[in-house]
Amino acid sequence: MSSILEASGWSLNIPMKLTRRLPPVFTARPDYPRGASGSPFVRRRRGVLALVALVALVALVALVALVALVALVALVGIIGVAIALFLLL
């Protein structure tokens, strides 16, 4: 009786002894219904995939910005050299 009261949230001030058969009774989770949509595992997998896709997109945008910055610095350097050569002539 103490096991049932303890599992339902009632407090008893006596030590509760659980046999090997009792813990699964209080912690068992029923199987997900066959053919049901929206399994918790599918939702979690979709969330992880969306997070990975977002991180990959941010990394790609950062890489493109870095390449554009390097190209801009190189172009400014080439223009600067061309102007310097033109002024020396």
MMTF fields as JSON, N, C-alpha, C and O atoms, coordinates in Angstrom:
{
  "mmtfVersion": "1.0.0",
  "mmtfProducer": "UNKNOWN",
  "numBonds": 355,
  "numAtoms": 356,
  "numGroups": 89,
  "numChains": 1,
  "numModels": 1,
  "chainsPerModel": [1],
  "groupsPerChain": [89],
  "chainIdList": ["A"],
  "bondAtomList": [4, 2, 8, 6, 12, 10, 16, 14, 20, 18, 24, 22, 28, 26, 32, 30, 36, 34, 40, 38, 44, 42, 48, 46, 52, 50, 56, 54, 60, 58, 64, 62, 68, 66, 72, 70, 76, 74, 80, 78, 84, 82, 88, 86, 92, 90, 96, 94, 100, 98, 104, 102, 108, 106, 112, 110, 116, 114, 120, 118, 124, 122, 128, 126, 132, 130, 136, 134, 140, 138, 144, 142, 148, 146, 152, 150, 156, 154, 160, 158, 164, 162, 168, 166, 172, 170, 176, 174, 180, 178, 184, 182, 188, 186, 192, 190, 196, 194, 200, 198, 204, 202, 208, 206, 212, 210, 216, 214, 220, 218, 224, 222, 228, 226, 232, 230, 236, 234, 240, 238, 244, 242, 248, 246, 252, 250, 256, 254, 260, 258, 264, 262, 268, 266, 272, 270, 276, 274, 280, 278, 284, 282, 288, 286, 292, 290, 296, 294, 300, 298, 304, 302, 308, 306, 312, 310, 316, 314, 320, 318, 324, 322, 328, 326, 332, 330, 336, 334, 340, 338, 344, 342, 348, 346, 352, 350],
  "bondOrderList": [1, 1, 1, 1, 1, 1, 1, 1, 1, 1, 1, 1, 1, 1, 1, 1, 1, 1, 1, 1, 1, 1, 1, 1, 1, 1, 1, 1, 1, 1, 1, 1, 1, 1, 1, 1, 1, 1, 1, 1, 1, 1, 1, 1, 1, 1, 1, 1, 1, 1, 1, 1, 1, 1, 1, 1, 1, 1, 1, 1, 1, 1, 1, 1, 1, 1, 1, 1, 1, 1, 1, 1, 1, 1, 1, 1, 1, 1, 1, 1, 1, 1, 1, 1, 1, 1, 1, 1],
  "groupList": [{"groupName": "MET", "atomNameList": ["N", "CA", "C", "O"], "elementList": ["N", "C", "C", "O"], "formalChargeList": [0, 0, 0, 0], "bondAtomList": [1, 0, 2, 1, 3, 2], "bondOrderList": [1, 1, 2], "singleLetterCode": "M", "chemCompType": "L-PEPTIDE LINKING"}, {"groupName": "SER", "atomNameList": ["N", "CA", "C", "O"], "elementList": ["N", "C", "C", "O"], "formalChargeList": [0, 0, 0, 0], "bondAtomList": [1, 0, 2, 1, 3, 2], "bondOrderList": [1, 1, 2], "singleLetterCode": "S", "chemCompType": "L-PEPTIDE LINKING"}, {"groupName": "ILE", "atomNameList": ["N", "CA", "C", "O"], "elementList": ["N", "C", "C", "O"], "formalChargeList": [0, 0, 0, 0], "bondAtomList": [1, 0, 2, 1, 3, 2], "bondOrderList": [1, 1, 2], "singleLetterCode": "I", "chemCompType": "L-PEPTIDE LINKING"}, {"groupName": "LEU", "atomNameList": ["N", "CA", "C", "O"], "elementList": ["N", "C", "C", "O"], "formalChargeList": [0, 0, 0, 0], "bondAtomList": [1, 0, 2, 1, 3, 2], "bondOrderList": [1, 1, 2], "singleLetterCode": "L", "chemCompType": "L-PEPTIDE LINKING"}, {"groupName": "GLU", "atomNameList": ["N", "CA", "C", "O"], "elementList": ["N", "C", "C", "O"], "formalChargeList": [0, 0, 0, 0], "bondAtomList": [1, 0, 2, 1, 3, 2], "bondOrderList": [1, 1, 2], "singleLetterCode": "E", "chemCompType": "L-PEPTIDE LINKING"}, {"groupName": "ALA", "atomNameList": ["N", "CA", "C", "O"], "elementList": ["N", "C", "C", "O"], "formalChargeList": [0, 0, 0, 0], "bondAtomList": [1, 0, 2, 1, 3, 2], "bondOrderList": [1, 1, 2], "singleLetterCode": "A", "chemCompType": "L-PEPTIDE LINKING"}, {"groupName": "GLY", "atomNameList": ["N", "CA", "C", "O"], "elementList": ["N", "C", "C", "O"], "formalChargeList": [0, 0, 0, 0], "bondAtomList": [1, 0, 2, 1, 3, 2], "bondOrderList": [1, 1, 2], "singleLetterCode": "G", "chemCompType": "PEPTIDE LINKING"}, {"groupName": "TRP", "atomNameList": ["N", "CA", "C", "O"], "elementList": ["N", "C", "C", "O"], "formalChargeList": [0, 0, 0, 0], "bondAtomList": [1, 0, 2, 1, 3, 2], "bondOrderList": [1, 1, 2], "singleLetterCode": "W", "chemCompType": "L-PEPTIDE LINKING"}, {"groupName": "ASN", "atomNameList": ["N", "CA", "C", "O"], "elementList": ["N", "C", "C", "O"], "formalChargeList": [0, 0, 0, 0], "bondAtomList": [1, 0, 2, 1, 3, 2], "bondOrderList": [1, 1, 2], "singleLetterCode": "N", "chemCompType": "L-PEPTIDE LINKING"}, {"groupName": "PRO", "atomNameList": ["N", "CA", "C", "O"], "elementList": ["N", "C", "C", "O"], "formalChargeList": [0, 0, 0, 0], "bondAtomList": [1, 0, 2, 1, 3, 2], "bondOrderList": [1, 1, 2], "singleLetterCode": "P", "chemCompType": "L-PEPTIDE LINKING"}, {"groupName": "LYS", "atomNameList": ["N", "CA", "C", "O"], "elementList": ["N", "C", "C", "O"], "formalChargeList": [0, 0, 0, 0], "bondAtomList": [1, 0, 2, 1, 3, 2], "bondOrderList": [1, 1, 2], "singleLetterCode": "K", "chemCompType": "L-PEPTIDE LINKING"}, {"groupName": "THR", "atomNameList": ["N", "CA", "C", "O"], "elementList": ["N", "C", "C", "O"], "formalChargeList": [0, 0, 0, 0], "bondAtomList": [1, 0, 2, 1, 3, 2], "bondOrderList": [1, 1, 2], "singleLetterCode": "T", "chemCompType": "L-PEPTIDE LINKING"}, {"groupName": "ARG", "atomNameList": ["N", "CA", "C", "O"], "elementList": ["N", "C", "C", "O"], "formalChargeList": [0, 0, 0, 0], "bondAtomList": [1, 0, 2, 1, 3, 2], "bondOrderList": [1, 1, 2], "singleLetterCode": "R", "chemCompType": "L-PEPTIDE LINKING"}, {"groupName": "VAL", "atomNameList": ["N", "CA", "C", "O"], "elementList": ["N", "C", "C", "O"], "formalChargeList": [0, 0, 0, 0], "bondAtomList": [1, 0, 2, 1, 3, 2], "bondOrderList": [1, 1, 2], "singleLetterCode": "V", "chemCompType": "L-PEPTIDE LINKING"}, {"groupName": "PHE", "atomNameList": ["N", "CA", "C", "O"], "elementList": ["N", "C", "C", "O"], "formalChargeList": [0, 0, 0, 0], "bondAtomList": [1, 0, 2, 1, 3, 2], "bondOrderList": [1, 1, 2], "singleLetterCode": "F", "chemCompType": "L-PEPTIDE LINKING"}, {"groupName": "ASP", "atomNameList": ["N", "CA", "C", "O"], "elementList": ["N", "C", "C", "O"], "formalChargeList": [0, 0, 0, 0], "bondAtomList": [1, 0, 2, 1, 3, 2], "bondOrderList": [1, 1, 2], "singleLetterCode": "D", "chemCompType": "L-PEPTIDE LINKING"}, {"groupName": "TYR", "atomNameList": ["N", "CA", "C", "O"], "elementList": ["N", "C", "C", "O"], "formalChargeList": [0, 0, 0, 0], "bondAtomList": [1, 0, 2, 1, 3, 2], "bondOrderList": [1, 1, 2], "singleLetterCode": "Y", "chemCompType": "L-PEPTIDE LINKING"}],
  "groupTypeList": [0, 1, 1, 2, 3, 4, 5, 1, 6, 7, 1, 3, 8, 2, 9, 0, 10, 3, 11, 12, 12, 3, 9, 9, 13, 14, 11, 5, 12, 9, 15, 16, 9, 12, 6, 5, 1, 6, 1, 9, 14, 13, 12, 12, 12, 12, 6, 13, 3, 5, 3, 13, 5, 3, 13, 5, 3, 13, 5, 3, 13, 5, 3, 13, 5, 3, 13, 5, 3, 13, 5, 3, 13, 5, 3, 13, 6, 2, 2, 6, 13, 5, 2, 5, 3, 14, 3, 3, 3],
  "groupIdList": [1, 2, 3, 4, 5, 6, 7, 8, 9, 10, 11, 12, 13, 14, 15, 16, 17, 18, 19, 20, 21, 22, 23, 24, 25, 26, 27, 28, 29, 30, 31, 32, 33, 34, 35, 36, 37, 38, 39, 40, 41, 42, 43, 44, 45, 46, 47, 48, 49, 50, 51, 52, 53, 54, 55, 56, 57, 58, 59, 60, 61, 62, 63, 64, 65, 66, 67, 68, 69, 70, 71, 72, 73, 74, 75, 76, 77, 78, 79, 80, 81, 82, 83, 84, 85, 86, 87, 88, 89],
  "secStructList": [7, 2, 2, 2, 2, 2, 2, 6, 6, 7, 7, 7, 1, 1, 7, 7, 7, 7, 7, 6, 6, 2, 2, 2, 2, 2, 2, 7, 7, 7, 7, 7, 7, 6, 6, 7, 1, 7, 7, 2, 2, 2, 2, 2, 2, 2, 2, 2, 2, 2, 2, 2, 2, 2, 2, 2, 2, 2, 2, 2, 2, 2, 2, 2, 2, 2, 2, 2, 2, 2, 2, 2, 2, 2, 2, 2, 2, 2, 2, 2, 2, 2, 2, 2, 2, 2, 2, 2, 7],
  "xCoordList": [0.819, 0.0, 0.869, 0.531, 1.982, 2.848, 3.425, 3.643, 3.671, 4.204, 3.218, 3.621, 1.964, 0.943, 0.772, 0.681, 0.73, 0.587, 1.816, 1.685, 2.99, 4.223, 4.281, 4.703, 3.872, 3.914, 2.896, 3.114, 1.801, 0.785, 1.026, 0.202, 2.119, 2.481, 2.173, 2.468, 1.597, 1.316, 2.584, 3.342, 2.795, 4.016, 3.747, 2.772, 4.626, 4.581, 5.931, 6.973, 5.911, 7.147, 7.722, 8.257, 7.606, 8.208, 9.064, 8.761, 10.118, 10.937, 10.127, 9.396, 10.268, 9.541, 10.483, 11.574, 10.079, 10.892, 10.337, 9.18, 11.189, 10.778, 11.424, 12.63, 10.626, 11.175, 11.561, 11.336, 12.126, 12.542, 11.35, 11.51, 10.182, 9.013, 8.297, 7.562, 8.484, 7.713, 8.181, 7.317, 9.467, 9.845, 9.261, 8.828, 9.223, 8.604, 7.118, 6.584, 6.457, 5.037, 4.849, 3.895, 5.744, 5.607, 6.273, 5.955, 7.17, 7.899, 7.626, 8.25, 6.731, 6.455, 5.799, 4.969, 6.179, 5.597, 4.984, 5.643, 3.745, 3.123, 3.788, 4.36, 3.709, 4.254, 3.473, 2.288, 4.163, 3.503, 2.544, 2.896, 1.348, 0.368, 0.874, 1.489, 0.608, 1.029, 0.252, -0.969, 0.976, 0.344, 0.106, -0.424, 0.484, 0.289, 1.339, 2.482, 0.943, 1.894, 2.432, 1.783, 3.616, 4.196, 4.873, 4.746, 5.577, 6.312, 7.28, 7.863, 7.471, 8.401, 9.815, 10.544, 10.215, 11.565, 11.703, 12.759, 10.645, 10.68, 10.771, 11.519, 10.011, 10.064, 11.443, 11.956, 12.046, 13.387, 14.396, 15.273, 14.281, 15.194, 15.038, 16.033, 13.809, 13.58, 14.211, 14.789, 14.105, 14.694, 16.2, 16.807, 16.807, 18.261, 18.696, 19.676, 17.974, 18.312, 18.148, 18.955, 17.123, 16.933, 18.069, 18.539, 18.513, 19.625, 20.918, 21.675, 21.177, 22.38, 22.33, 23.341, 21.159, 21.02, 21.236, 21.853, 20.739, 20.925, 22.39, 22.885, 23.081, 24.511, 25.3, 26.214, 24.959, 25.646, 25.392, 26.299, 24.178, 23.852, 24.622, 25.142, 24.698, 25.454, 26.934, 27.58, 27.475, 28.882, 29.126, 30.151, 28.199, 28.339, 28.299, 29.097, 27.387, 27.302, 28.583, 29.082, 29.112, 30.352, 31.52, 32.37, 31.56, 32.631, 32.547, 33.567, 31.344, 31.159, 31.558, 32.201, 31.189, 31.561, 33.068, 33.631, 33.728, 35.187, 35.87, 36.823, 35.385, 35.956, 35.744, 36.644, 34.563, 34.293, 35.203, 35.681, 35.447, 36.335, 37.767, 38.439, 38.233, 39.592, 39.702, 40.708, 38.686, 38.702, 38.7, 39.384, 37.935, 37.891, 39.238, 39.691, 39.873, 41.196, 42.207, 43.042, 42.14, 43.059, 42.805, 43.754, 41.553, 41.215, 41.692, 42.221, 41.507, 41.98, 43.498, 44.058, 44.158, 45.623, 46.086, 47.048, 45.417, 45.781, 45.534, 46.35, 44.413, 44.117, 45.141, 45.577, 45.516, 46.524, 47.86, 48.529, 48.253, 49.514, 49.42, 50.379, 48.296, 48.114, 48.182, 48.805, 47.558, 47.602, 49.024, 49.481, 49.72, 51.104, 51.986, 52.819, 51.817, 52.607, 52.253, 53.13, 50.976, 50.564, 51.16, 51.555, 51.213, 51.782, 53.294, 53.857, 53.954, 55.387, 55.776, 56.885, 54.909, 55.229, 55.087, 55.308],
  "yCoordList": [-1.191, 0.0, 1.263, 2.26, 1.204, 2.392, 2.732, 3.904, 1.73, 1.982, 2.779, 3.7, 2.451, 3.146, 4.576, 5.505, 4.762, 6.109, 6.963, 8.14, 6.383, 7.116, 7.512, 8.623, 6.639, 6.926, 7.984, 8.715, 8.078, 9.068, 10.405, 11.31, 10.553, 11.837, 11.991, 13.034, 10.996, 11.082, 10.73, 9.845, 11.419, 11.195, 10.265, 10.418, 9.316, 8.421, 8.486, 8.554, 8.465, 8.58, 7.219, 7.033, 6.29, 4.987, 4.653, 5.102, 3.878, 3.501, 2.648, 1.742, 2.951, 2.212, 1.178, 1.524, -0.05, -1.115, -1.485, -1.885, -1.344, -1.694, -3.006, -3.193, -3.89, -5.124, -4.863, -3.766, -5.834, -5.657, -5.475, -4.945, -5.892, -5.798, -4.45, -4.083, -3.712, -2.491, -1.263, -0.543, -0.972, 0.252, 0.352, 1.442, -0.717, -0.581, -0.233, 0.357, -0.585, -0.264, 1.249, 1.777, 1.95, 3.393, 4.2, 5.376, 3.608, 4.364, 3.889, 4.386, 2.959, 2.432, 3.508, 4.282, 3.543, 4.471, 3.625, 2.732, 3.894, 3.081, 3.333, 4.399, 2.346, 2.487, 3.543, 3.766, 4.191, 5.184, 4.465, 3.42, 4.99, 4.291, 4.102, 4.998, 2.947, 2.647, 3.516, 3.641, 4.11, 4.948, 6.384, 7.191, 6.711, 8.084, 8.994, 8.589, 10.213, 11.165, 12.054, 12.252, 12.581, 13.495, 12.794, 13.224, 11.743, 11.055, 12.019, 12.864, 11.924, 12.829, 12.721, 13.712, 11.535, 11.364, 12.053, 12.606, 12.024, 12.683, 14.188, 14.861, 14.73, 16.168, 16.573, 17.613, 15.786, 16.109, 16.056, 16.915, 15.053, 14.931, 16.118, 16.639, 16.551, 17.722, 18.963, 19.787, 19.099, 20.251, 20.259, 21.306, 19.095, 18.992, 19.285, 19.996, 18.742, 19.007, 20.484, 21.039, 21.118, 22.551, 23.353, 24.32, 22.966, 23.661, 23.486, 24.443, 22.283, 22.028, 22.832, 23.389, 22.89, 23.665, 25.15, 25.834, 25.653, 27.061, 27.383, 28.411, 26.521, 26.729, 26.68, 27.48, 25.751, 25.653, 26.901, 27.388, 27.412, 28.622, 29.827, 30.625, 29.962, 31.071, 30.951, 31.953, 29.734, 29.535, 29.872, 30.466, 29.5, 29.808, 31.318, 31.841, 32.008, 33.465, 34.125, 35.068, 33.645, 34.197, 33.951, 34.823, 32.784, 32.471, 33.359, 33.855, 33.562, 34.428, 35.862, 36.536, 36.332, 37.683, 37.814, 38.846, 36.789, 36.815, 36.85, 37.602, 36.045, 36.037, 37.398, 37.905, 37.988, 39.302, 40.36, 41.247, 40.283, 41.24, 41.103, 42.106, 39.877, 39.652, 40.167, 40.777, 39.929, 40.419, 41.943, 42.548, 42.568, 44.019, 44.598, 45.588, 43.99, 44.452, 44.293, 45.172, 43.192, 42.973, 43.993, 44.505, 44.289, 45.266, 46.655, 47.39, 47.017, 48.314, 48.379, 49.417, 47.281, 47.239, 47.395, 48.116, 46.731, 46.826, 48.244, 48.792, 48.834, 50.2, 51.172, 52.108, 50.94, 51.794, 51.705, 52.72, 50.511, 50.327, 50.99, 51.625, 50.858, 51.476, 52.998, 53.648, 53.569, 55.019, 55.471, 56.488, 54.717, 55.069, 55.015, 55.899, 54.001, 53.909, 55.042, 55.59, 55.395, 56.474, 57.82, 58.647, 58.016, 59.263, 59.324, 60.411, 58.175, 58.155, 58.407, 58.87, 58.12, 58.301, 59.733, 60.129],
  "zCoordList": [0.0, 0.0, 0.0, -0.638, 0.719, 0.784, -0.586, -0.891, -1.403, -2.744, -3.586, -4.297, -3.522, -4.3, -3.799, -4.602, -2.492, -1.948, -2.261, -2.595, -2.157, -2.45, -3.918, -4.24, -4.798, -6.225, -6.62, -7.587, -5.901, -6.247, -5.56, -5.687, -4.845, -4.275, -2.8, -2.217, -2.192, -0.77, -0.009, -0.408, 1.068, 1.834, 3.005, 3.742, 3.149, 4.306, 5.008, 4.356, 6.295, 7.053, 7.424, 8.517, 6.514, 6.742, 5.522, 4.416, 5.706, 4.55, 3.574, 3.977, 2.305, 1.29, 0.675, 0.222, 0.659, 0.09, -1.268, -1.402, -2.275, -3.631, -4.032, -3.877, -4.538, -5.08, -6.527, -7.038, -7.179, -8.582, -9.512, -10.611, -9.107, -9.976, -9.863, -10.779, -8.788, -8.585, -9.382, -9.882, -9.538, -10.27, -11.676, -12.052, -12.479, -13.806, -13.745, -14.684, -12.669, -12.546, -12.48, -13.052, -11.79, -11.616, -12.727, -12.899, -13.469, -14.485, -15.911, -16.849, -16.092, -17.432, -18.288, -17.81, -19.545, -20.508, -21.62, -22.151, -21.973, -23.015, -24.361, -24.592, -25.243, -26.587, -27.352, -27.103, -28.293, -29.127, -30.059, -30.606, -30.256, -31.098, -32.529, -33.107, -33.074, -34.432, -35.416, -35.325, -36.351, -37.359, -36.906, -37.671, -35.687, -35.205, -35.828, -36.042, -36.111, -36.691, -35.582, -34.555, -35.805, -34.822, -33.672, -32.525, -33.947, -32.901, -32.227, -32.908, -30.919, -30.243, -30.794, -30.813, -31.242, -31.777, -33.13, -33.439, -33.938, -35.239, -35.04, -35.749, -34.073, -33.802, -33.329, -33.743, -32.483, -31.981, -33.12, -33.21, -33.991, -35.12, -36.06, -36.564, -36.304, -37.157, -36.537, -37.247, -35.233, -34.555, -34.667, -34.888, -34.514, -34.628, -36.059, -36.278, -37.029, -38.427, -38.768, -39.512, -38.236, -38.485, -37.866, -38.465, -36.684, -36.033, -36.821, -36.987, -37.304, -38.104, -39.405, -39.831, -40.031, -41.268, -41.014, -41.831, -39.896, -39.553, -39.31, -39.772, -38.596, -38.336, -39.641, -39.839, -40.531, -41.819, -42.666, -43.34, -42.635, -43.39, -42.856, -43.636, -41.551, -40.957, -41.309, -41.618, -41.265, -41.621, -43.091, -43.427, -43.965, -45.386, -45.63, -46.407, -44.979, -45.125, -44.608, -45.223, -43.497, -42.952, -43.913, -44.094, -44.518, -45.469, -46.703, -47.181, -47.221, -48.387, -48.035, -48.84, -46.852, -46.431, -46.305, -46.671, -45.794, -45.651, -47.016, -47.219, -47.941, -49.29, -49.96, -50.629, -49.784, -50.367, -49.748, -50.455, -48.458, -47.797, -48.296, -48.539, -48.448, -48.96, -50.396, -50.76, -51.2, -52.582, -52.612, -53.437, -51.718, -51.658, -51.245, -51.818, -50.261, -49.817, -50.949, -51.16, -51.668, -52.784, -53.893, -54.486, -54.176, -55.206, -54.819, -55.654, -53.561, -53.088, -53.179, -53.53, -52.867, -52.975, -54.408, -54.672, -55.34, -56.761, -57.271, -58.013, -56.874, -57.306, -56.72, -57.391, -55.471, -54.838, -55.547, -55.741, -55.935, -56.662, -58.026, -58.466, -58.7, -60.012, -59.901, -60.741, -58.889, -58.692, -58.391, -58.913, -57.551, -57.221, -58.47, -58.672, -59.299, -60.537, -61.489, -62.156, -61.557, -62.445, -61.988, -62.809, -60.676, -60.161, -60.35, -60.486, -60.358, -60.541, -61.985, -62.251, -62.901, -64.308, -64.637, -65.781]
}
